[in-house]
């Protein structure tokens, strides 16, 4: 009864039952109120001994079916965990026993000395120095009137330089093939020779505005370059296929192209006429 007055008169006015209720429910009232009620009952001789309070026994959990299932599942999980650990230990032990052992070092026998085959590679000459002398001779062979035309003579000299660079290269490579002294780079060098030949022939398609004598000499040079291109193409194809290099066509083109180059240098000589009667020969 909250708010209960604790004056002495108020407790004297209460019945014994009300006072007994106060001391039996001390949690609902102040400690002073409970003590005063207890004192009043003692004065009245009506204070009854209170029975000791005992806490209620804890209620034991009632086992259920799902508790059994959880317990069983937990037991199975523990068994699987232990089984997995045991299997891992067994596998680790097996790997340790069967792991590849490092091979014992094998002393290698001393290797035999490497014998290198000597390969002679002859670089392809540029022939610039040779061509410079040949161009000077070729220009000097022109008539005086043609040499006086410096513009045309200069163009003619430039064409002659292309011719002599290609002619010297082709003659050099063909001589190697004839002497059977080619190297592993022969096919590549023949390709360079063909580039120089085509360098001259590609310029011949243009009108150089030269004199008739210069045009005639360039036409002679073009004939020699056509022969060189045919023979060099055959040499390159045979070298790439590892076939014999020399054929009758290559030999014939070599002879004719060489004769033309000599004629360009003014070294061509007509054969002397045959004298006498045929029946006496």
C-alpha positions in Angstrom: 0.0 0.0 0.0 2.1 2.9 -1.1 1.7 6.2 0.6 0.8 4.4 3.9 1.3 6.7 6.9 3.9 5.4 9.4 2.7 7.4 12.5 2.2 5.4 15.7 -1.5 6.1 15.8 -2.1 4.8 12.3 -0.6 1.4 13.1 -2.6 1.1 16.3 -5.7 1.7 14.3 -4.9 -1.1 11.8 -6.2 -4.6 12.3 -3.9 -7.5 13.0 -4.6 -8.9 9.5 -3.6 -5.7 7.9 -0.4 -5.6 9.9 0.3 -9.2 9.1 -0.1 -8.4 5.4 2.5 -5.7 5.6 5.2 -7.9 7.0 4.3 -10.7 4.6 4.9 -8.4 1.6 7.9 -6.4 2.5 8.9 -5.8 -1.1 5.9 -3.5 -1.7 6.5 -1.1 1.3 9.3 0.9 2.9 11.5 -0.9 5.3 10.4 1.5 8.1 6.7 0.7 7.5 7.3 -3.0 7.6 9.4 -2.7 10.8 6.7 -0.6 12.5 4.0 -3.1 11.6 6.2 -5.9 13.0 6.6 -3.9 16.2 2.9 -3.3 16.6 2.2 -7.0 16.1 4.8 -7.9 18.7 3.2 -5.5 21.2 -0.2 -7.1 20.5 1.4 -10.6 20.9 0.1 -11.5 17.5 3.4 -11.7 15.6 3.5 -15.2 14.0 6.9 -16.7 13.0 7.5 -16.4 9.3 8.3 -19.6 7.4 11.6 -19.6 5.7 11.2 -19.0 2.0 12.7 -21.5 -0.3 13.4 -20.7 -3.9 11.5 -22.8 -6.4 13.5 -25.6 -7.8 14.7 -25.0 -11.2 12.5 -26.6 -13.8 14.5 -29.2 -15.7 14.1 -28.9 -19.4 11.9 -31.4 -21.0 13.7 -33.2 -23.7 12.1 -33.0 -27.1 12.5 -34.8 -30.4 14.2 -31.8 -32.1 16.7 -31.6 -29.2 17.7 -35.2 -30.0 18.1 -34.3 -33.6 20.3 -31.4 -32.9 22.4 -33.4 -30.5 22.7 -36.2 -33.1 23.7 -33.7 -35.8 26.2 -32.1 -33.5 27.6 -35.6 -32.8 27.8 -36.4 -36.5 29.5 -33.0 -37.2 32.1 -33.8 -34.6 32.7 -37.2 -36.1 33.1 -35.7 -39.6 35.5 -33.1 -38.3 37.6 -35.7 -36.5 37.5 -38.0 -39.6 38.6 -35.1 -41.9 41.5 -34.3 -39.6 42.6 -37.9 -39.4 42.5 -38.2 -43.3 44.5 -35.0 -43.6 47.1 -36.4 -41.3 47.2 -39.7 -43.2 47.7 -37.9 -46.5 50.4 -35.6 -45.1 52.3 -38.7 -43.9 51.9 -40.4 -47.2 53.2 -37.4 -49.1 56.1 -37.1 -46.7 57.1 -40.7 -47.3 56.5 -40.7 -51.1 57.9 -37.2 -51.8 60.5 -37.1 -54.6 63.9 -37.3 -53.2 66.6 -34.9 -54.6 68.7 -36.7 -57.1 72.3 -37.1 -56.3 74.4 -34.7 -58.3 75.8 -36.3 -61.4 79.2 -35.2 -62.4 79.0 -34.5 -66.1 81.8 -35.7 -68.3 83.8 -32.9 -69.8 82.3 -31.9 -73.1 84.4 -32.3 -76.2 85.7 -29.1 -77.6 83.3 -27.5 -80.2 84.8 -27.4 -83.6 83.5 -24.5 -85.6 83.5 -24.8 -89.3 85.0 -21.9 -91.0 82.6 -20.1 -93.3 84.0 -17.6 -95.7 81.6 -14.8 -96.5 82.8 -12.4 -99.1 81.0 -9.0 -98.9 79.5 -7.8 -102.1 81.7 -4.9 -103.4 80.1 -1.6 -104.2 82.1 -1.1 -107.4 81.8 2.7 -107.1 85.4 3.3 -107.8 85.4 1.0 -110.9 82.2 2.5 -112.2 83.7 6.1 -111.9 86.5 5.2 -114.2 84.3 3.4 -116.6 81.8 6.3 -116.8 84.7 8.7 -117.6 85.8 6.4 -120.5 82.2 6.1 -121.7 81.7 9.8 -121.7 85.0 10.4 -123.4 83.9 8.2 -126.3 81.1 10.5 -127.2 81.5 12.8 -130.2 82.8 16.3 -129.4 79.4 17.9 -130.3 77.6 15.6 -127.8 80.2 16.2 -125.1 79.6 20.0 -125.6 76.0 19.6 -124.6 76.7 19.5 -120.9 73.1 18.9 -119.9 72.6 15.9 -122.1 76.1 14.7 -121.3 75.4 14.8 -117.6 72.2 12.8 -117.9 74.0 10.3 -120.1 76.8 10.0 -117.5 74.3 9.3 -114.7 72.7 6.5 -116.8 76.1 5.1 -117.6 76.9 5.0 -113.9 73.8 2.9 -113.2 74.8 0.6 -116.0 78.3 0.0 -114.8 77.3 -0.5 -111.2 74.8 -3.2 -112.3 77.2 -4.7 -115.0 80.1 -5.1 -112.5 77.9 -6.6 -109.9 76.3 -9.1 -112.3 79.7 -10.1 -113.8 81.2 -10.6 -110.3 78.4 -12.9 -109.2 78.3 -14.9 -112.4 82.1 -15.4 -112.1 81.5 -16.9 -108.7 78.9 -19.3 -110.0 81.2 -20.3 -112.9 84.1 -21.0 -110.5 81.8 -22.8 -108.1 83.0 -20.5 -105.3 79.7 -19.3 -104.0 78.8 -18.9 -100.3 75.7 -19.2 -98.2 74.8 -15.6 -98.9 75.0 -16.0 -102.6 71.2 -15.9 -103.2 70.9 -12.7 -101.2 73.8 -11.0 -103.1 72.2 -12.0 -106.4 69.1 -10.2 -105.2 71.1 -7.1 -104.7 72.5 -7.5 -108.2 69.0 -7.7 -109.6 68.0 -4.5 -107.8 70.9 -2.7 -109.5 69.9 -4.0 -112.9 66.3 -3.0 -112.4 67.5 0.4 -111.2 69.0 1.0 -114.7 66.1 -0.5 -116.6 63.4 1.4 -114.7 65.1 4.7 -115.7 65.1 3.7 -119.4 61.4 4.1 -119.7 61.8 7.9 -119.4 62.8 10.2 -122.2 66.2 11.6 -121.2 66.3 14.2 -124.0 69.6 13.0 -125.2 71.4 13.1 -128.6 70.8 10.3 -131.1 74.3 8.9 -130.4 73.7 8.8 -126.7 70.3 7.0 -127.2 72.0 4.4 -129.4 74.6 3.7 -126.7 72.0 3.5 -124.0 70.0 1.0 -126.1 73.2 -1.1 -126.3 73.5 -1.0 -122.5 69.8 -1.9 -122.1 70.4 -5.0 -124.2 73.2 -6.1 -121.9 71.1 -5.4 -118.8 68.2 -7.6 -120.1 70.7 -10.5 -120.5 72.0 -9.9 -117.0 68.5 -9.9 -115.5 67.7 -13.2 -117.1 70.9 -14.9 -115.9 70.7 -13.5 -112.4 67.1 -14.6 -112.0 68.1 -18.1 -113.0 71.1 -18.1 -110.6 68.9 -16.9 -107.7 66.2 -19.5 -108.3 68.8 -22.3 -108.6 70.6 -21.2 -105.4 67.4 -21.0 -103.4 66.4 -24.5 -104.5 70.0 -25.9 -104.1 70.2 -26.8 -107.8 73.2 -26.6 -110.0 73.8 -23.0 -110.7 75.3 -23.0 -114.2 73.3 -23.8 -117.3 73.9 -23.3 -121.0 71.6 -20.2 -120.9 73.6 -18.6 -118.1 76.9 -19.2 -119.9 75.5 -17.8 -123.1 74.1 -14.7 -121.5 77.4 -14.2 -119.7 79.3 -14.2 -122.9 77.0 -11.8 -124.7 76.7 -9.4 -121.8 80.4 -9.3 -121.5 80.8 -8.5 -125.2 78.4 -5.6 -124.9 80.2 -4.2 -121.9 83.4 -4.2 -123.9 81.7 -2.5 -126.8 80.4 0.2 -124.5 84.0 0.8 -123.4 85.1 1.0 -127.1 86.9 -2.3 -127.0 84.7 -3.9 -129.6 86.7 -5.0 -132.6 85.1 -6.3 -135.8 86.6 -9.5 -137.1 89.0 -9.0 -140.0 87.5 -10.1 -143.3 88.5 -13.5 -144.6 90.8 -13.2 -147.5 91.4 -15.8 -150.3 89.3 -18.3 -151.9 87.1 -20.6 -149.9 88.3 -23.7 -151.7 91.8 -23.0 -150.6 90.9 -22.7 -147.0 
